[in-house]
Amino acid sequence: MSKTSDTIIAAAKTLRDAVNAMSFSDPTAYVYNPLDYAWSAHERYLKLYATGKKRVLMLGMNPGPFGMAQTGVPFGEINAVTDFLNINAKNATIGKPPVEHPKRIVEGFACEKSEVSGRRLWGLFAEQYQSPKAFFKEHFITNYCPLVFMEASSRNRTPDKLPVTEASPLFEVCDAFLRTLVEQLKPKYVIG
């Protein structure tokens, strides 16, 4: 572990705890926090890959239901996480959110559905760089917001659709985490 990853892990814990204390109103019916129930996998991701300076920091908006919601890893398509990133059931555990939507059950590494964006993103980097070490030497990927929001129908709801009274405090803690990432990783480029 590095001083950089230690600082980022501490900031991720602060973010996790801050968003756990928040509540959201209709039409948001379900909120998953993978930094909570999939902390083991997320912490492993940070320990392994949030080390040292990076040339490029890439941001997703928030987790997808079949990516980070399942694995705790940004854009965390199952095969990419287990095969390319080497984060799996042997070295990380995935729990369950307190309340699950029946159409969006968290199955962790056993999930058979694939997140298309994660498969494409990590597939490209696996092809271009051949190893996580080569990719993460100059790059890091995270989500701006760690939460999954769903309506009663199971429809995904993005953070920008939240009422201002809910979005403002959420964005404040997400901004603080992003500032820590930028301070620690010192990227030349931040791409969102």
C-alpha positions as CSV (number, residue, x, y, z in Angstrom):
1,M,0.0,0.0,0.0
2,S,1.1,3.6,-0.6
3,K,0.6,6.8,1.2
4,T,-1.5,7.9,-1.8
5,S,-3.8,4.9,-1.6
6,D,-4.0,5.3,2.2
7,T,-5.2,8.9,1.8
8,I,-7.7,8.0,-1.0
9,I,-9.0,5.0,1.1
10,A,-9.6,7.3,4.0
11,A,-11.4,9.8,1.8
12,A,-13.5,7.0,0.3
13,K,-14.5,6.0,3.8
14,T,-15.5,9.5,4.6
15,L,-17.6,9.7,1.4
16,R,-19.2,6.3,2.1
17,D,-20.2,7.4,5.6
18,A,-21.5,10.8,4.4
19,V,-23.7,9.4,1.7
20,N,-25.0,6.7,4.0
21,A,-26.4,9.4,6.3
22,M,-28.4,11.0,3.4
23,S,-31.9,10.3,2.4
24,F,-33.7,10.7,-0.9
25,S,-37.3,11.1,-1.9
26,D,-39.7,9.9,-4.6
27,P,-39.3,9.1,-7.4
28,T,-36.0,7.6,-5.9
29,A,-37.3,4.4,-4.3
30,Y,-34.0,2.5,-3.8
31,V,-30.4,3.6,-3.1
32,Y,-27.5,1.2,-3.2
33,N,-24.1,2.2,-1.8
34,P,-21.4,-0.2,-3.1
35,L,-18.8,1.6,-0.9
36,D,-20.7,0.1,2.0
37,Y,-21.8,-3.5,1.0
38,A,-18.9,-4.0,-1.5
39,W,-16.3,-2.2,0.5
40,S,-13.8,-5.1,0.5
41,A,-13.6,-5.1,-3.3
42,H,-13.6,-1.3,-3.6
43,E,-10.8,-1.0,-1.0
44,R,-8.8,-3.6,-2.8
45,Y,-9.2,-1.7,-6.1
46,L,-7.9,1.5,-4.4
47,K,-5.0,-0.3,-2.7
48,L,-3.9,-1.9,-5.9
49,Y,-4.4,0.9,-8.4
50,A,-4.8,4.3,-6.6
51,T,-1.0,4.6,-6.2
52,G,1.2,7.4,-7.2
53,K,0.8,10.1,-9.8
54,K,-1.5,9.5,-12.8
55,R,-1.5,11.3,-16.1
56,V,-5.3,10.7,-16.7
57,L,-8.2,10.5,-14.2
58,M,-11.4,9.2,-15.8
59,L,-14.8,9.8,-14.2
60,G,-18.0,8.0,-14.6
61,M,-21.2,9.6,-13.3
62,N,-22.4,6.9,-10.9
63,P,-22.5,3.1,-10.7
64,G,-24.5,0.9,-13.1
65,P,-26.7,-1.9,-11.8
66,F,-24.6,-4.6,-13.4
67,G,-21.2,-3.0,-12.9
68,M,-20.0,-1.3,-9.7
69,A,-23.3,-2.1,-8.0
70,Q,-22.3,-5.8,-8.3
71,T,-18.5,-5.6,-7.8
72,G,-17.6,-2.4,-6.0
73,V,-15.3,-1.4,-8.9
74,P,-16.1,1.5,-11.2
75,F,-17.4,0.3,-14.6
76,G,-17.1,-3.1,-12.8
77,E,-18.2,-5.6,-15.5
78,I,-17.8,-9.0,-13.8
79,N,-15.3,-10.6,-16.2
80,A,-13.1,-7.5,-16.4
81,V,-13.0,-7.2,-12.6
82,T,-12.2,-10.8,-12.0
83,D,-9.9,-11.5,-15.0
84,F,-8.2,-8.2,-15.9
85,L,-8.2,-6.5,-12.5
86,N,-7.7,-9.6,-10.4
87,I,-10.4,-8.7,-7.9
88,N,-12.6,-11.8,-7.2
89,A,-14.3,-13.9,-4.5
90,K,-10.9,-15.2,-3.4
91,N,-9.7,-11.8,-2.3
92,A,-12.8,-9.7,-1.8
93,T,-16.4,-10.1,-0.5
94,I,-19.6,-8.5,-1.7
95,G,-22.5,-8.2,0.7
96,K,-26.0,-6.8,0.0
97,P,-27.6,-3.4,0.2
98,P,-30.1,-3.1,3.2
99,V,-33.1,-3.1,0.8
100,E,-32.9,-4.5,-2.7
101,H,-35.2,-4.0,-5.7
102,P,-36.5,-7.4,-6.7
103,K,-35.4,-6.7,-10.3
104,R,-31.9,-5.5,-9.3
105,I,-30.6,-8.1,-6.9
106,V,-26.9,-7.8,-6.0
107,E,-25.3,-11.1,-6.8
108,G,-21.7,-9.9,-6.6
109,F,-19.2,-11.9,-8.6
110,A,-21.9,-14.5,-9.4
111,C,-23.9,-11.9,-11.4
112,E,-24.4,-13.3,-14.9
113,K,-25.5,-10.0,-16.5
114,S,-22.8,-7.8,-18.1
115,E,-22.5,-4.1,-17.9
116,V,-21.9,-3.1,-21.5
117,S,-20.0,0.2,-20.8
118,G,-17.7,-1.6,-18.4
119,R,-17.1,-4.5,-20.8
120,R,-16.2,-2.0,-23.6
121,L,-14.1,0.2,-21.4
122,W,-12.0,-2.4,-19.5
123,G,-11.9,-4.6,-22.7
124,L,-10.3,-1.7,-24.6
125,F,-7.7,-1.1,-21.8
126,A,-7.0,-4.8,-21.5
127,E,-6.3,-5.0,-25.2
128,Q,-4.2,-1.8,-25.3
129,Y,-2.2,-2.3,-22.1
130,Q,-2.2,-6.1,-21.6
131,S,-1.9,-5.7,-17.8
132,P,-3.5,-3.6,-15.0
133,K,0.0,-2.5,-14.0
134,A,0.7,-1.0,-17.4
135,F,-2.7,0.7,-17.6
136,F,-2.7,2.1,-14.0
137,K,0.8,3.4,-14.3
138,E,-0.7,6.5,-15.8
139,H,-4.5,6.2,-15.5
140,F,-7.2,5.8,-12.9
141,I,-10.9,5.3,-13.2
142,T,-13.5,6.3,-10.6
143,N,-17.2,7.4,-10.4
144,Y,-18.1,10.9,-9.3
145,C,-21.0,9.7,-7.2
146,P,-20.8,6.2,-5.5
147,L,-24.6,5.7,-5.3
148,V,-27.0,3.8,-7.5
149,F,-30.5,5.4,-7.6
150,M,-33.5,3.5,-8.8
151,E,-37.2,4.3,-9.2
152,A,-39.9,1.9,-8.0
153,S,-39.9,0.4,-11.6
154,S,-36.2,-0.3,-11.2
155,R,-35.4,2.4,-13.8
156,N,-32.0,3.9,-13.2
157,R,-32.0,7.5,-12.0
158,T,-28.9,9.6,-12.4
159,P,-27.7,12.1,-9.7
160,D,-28.4,15.1,-12.0
161,K,-32.1,14.3,-11.8
162,L,-32.3,14.6,-8.0
163,P,-34.0,17.7,-6.5
164,V,-31.6,20.5,-5.7
165,T,-32.2,20.0,-1.9
166,E,-30.9,16.4,-2.2
167,A,-28.3,17.0,-5.0
168,S,-26.5,19.9,-3.3
169,P,-25.3,18.0,-0.2
170,L,-24.5,14.9,-2.3
171,F,-22.5,16.9,-4.8
172,E,-20.7,18.7,-1.9
173,V,-19.3,15.4,-0.5
174,C,-18.6,14.0,-4.0
175,D,-16.7,17.2,-4.9
176,A,-14.6,16.8,-1.7
177,F,-13.7,13.2,-2.7
178,L,-12.8,14.3,-6.2
179,R,-10.6,17.1,-4.9
180,T,-8.7,14.5,-2.8
181,L,-8.3,12.3,-5.8
182,V,-6.9,15.2,-7.9
183,E,-4.6,16.3,-5.0
184,Q,-3.2,12.8,-4.5
185,L,-3.0,11.6,-8.1
186,K,-2.1,14.9,-9.6
187,P,-3.5,14.1,-13.1
188,K,-2.7,16.3,-16.1
189,Y,-6.1,15.5,-17.5
190,V,-9.5,14.8,-15.8
191,I,-12.0,13.3,-18.3
192,G,-15.7,12.9,-17.4
